[in-house]
Amino acid sequence: MEARLLAFLGIAVILTVTPGPDFALVTRVALGRGRVAAWLTSLGIVSGHLLWGIASSIGVTALLKASPTLYTVLRLLGAAYLIWLGIQSFLSRSAGQEKKMGPLLTHNFAAYRQGLINDLLNPKIGVFYMTMLPQFIGPGQSIFLFSLMLAAIFALIVAIWLAICVVLLARIGEVIRRPAVRRMIERLCGVVLIGLGIHLALERS
């Protein structure tokens, strides 16, 4: 079990630190809206990973693997959501306009929701859990319990990595106080999110 767990940890770390939609989204939120919103977006992302892990453990994500149509629909929805977030970021408003958008609680919920939806609409995460986790479960071990354990470990790694990113990005955001610079970074993040969305949409299952 130790060798399997170490192998899983290595793969999980490599996949986590590889830049992707999660990192792009957290970067956009951290630099554009600050540390608290970025924490909540990260929490939403981690929640999405945990939900995918639970779905994998009870066999729900097997439907994605068995149904190319369902996988494609979910993938296109995820791509559309990334592109929508990218357009929002590209057309971001000034800090003064952001303050008029509504109460802080609404902002916080929106930050969490973005991270959660971003992961739940990414079928690649579900397929990863479905195909990879069983390979690290030994003979005689409970597939359900050990799948949950591995999914929780992966989510913890994601949480730690995103926490590090939020701290670093928030400090950068504090240095970059000029609204013009912030808007430029927001638009750059928007272009990246749109590009990731297009890549996901064109990717073959």
ABEGO torsion letter per residue (X at the ends): XAAAAAAAAAAAAAAAABBBAAAAAAAAAAAAAEAAAAAAAAAAAAAAAAAAAAAAAAGAAAAAAABAAAAAAAAAAAAAAAAAAAAAAAABBBAAAAAAAEBAAAAAAAAAAAAAAAAAABAAAAAAAAAAAAAABBBGBBAAAAAAAAAAAAAAAAAAAAAAAAAAAAAAAAABABAAAAAAAAAAAAAAAAAAAAAAAABBX
